[in-house]
Amino acid sequence: MVEISEQGRECTGLPGQGGAMTASDVQAWFVREVLPLEAMLIQFLHHNWRNHGDVEDMLQDIYVRVCEGAQKQIPVPAKPFVFTVARNLLIDRLRREQIVPIEAVADLDSLGVAKDEPGPDQNVIAREELRRLQAALDRLPPRCREAIVLKQVEGLSRKEIAARMGIGEGTVKDYVAEGVRALAGMLYRNDPRKKANA
């Protein structure tokens, strides 16, 4: 059985049978390769686990698993092995809880957990809204449309828009205000959801 000292700093009591690593080999490897990763490992756990009070216990569990794995063969390089053990421990704990709250894991891709994606109905609604917006933009006067696209789509400042369009900043402000009012009128006057709620 693997034992971790009170500080979790060394592996002891590791059997060295039949080609397996000796306790001193594993302990030397652990001190040389694993302990320098502790700060990164703690940061990883804090970043990916919602209950920061569990981090010290999780760190000890990771050290136990790392030492058990190193008994058979010392992994080279150590860092990917240690962080894979940490990731697997997070997955095991999440499975035990039977739920995966969104704040539990910052990077769901690293766990291979399915993401919530919009359903087909949401995709259809979004596409329809984009079509309505494009149709409304197409009905704006050309200079007004250009100012709106530069401001809202490209994210340019009033000064940058003025330079690009060769007009004053005050005129840009007027074009944008006029365009927003016109779009709001076109989009919300004919909005079927608004009529349904009325």
Secondary structure by P-SEA (a helix, b strand, c coil): ccccccccccccccccccccccaaaaaaaaaaccccaaaaaaaaaaaccccccaaaaaaaaaaaaaaaaaccccccccaaaaaaaaaaaaaaaaaaaccccccccccccccccccccccaaaaaaaaaaaaaaaaaaaaccaaaaaaaaacccccccaaaaaaaacccaaaaaaaaaaaaaaaaaaaaaacaaaaaac
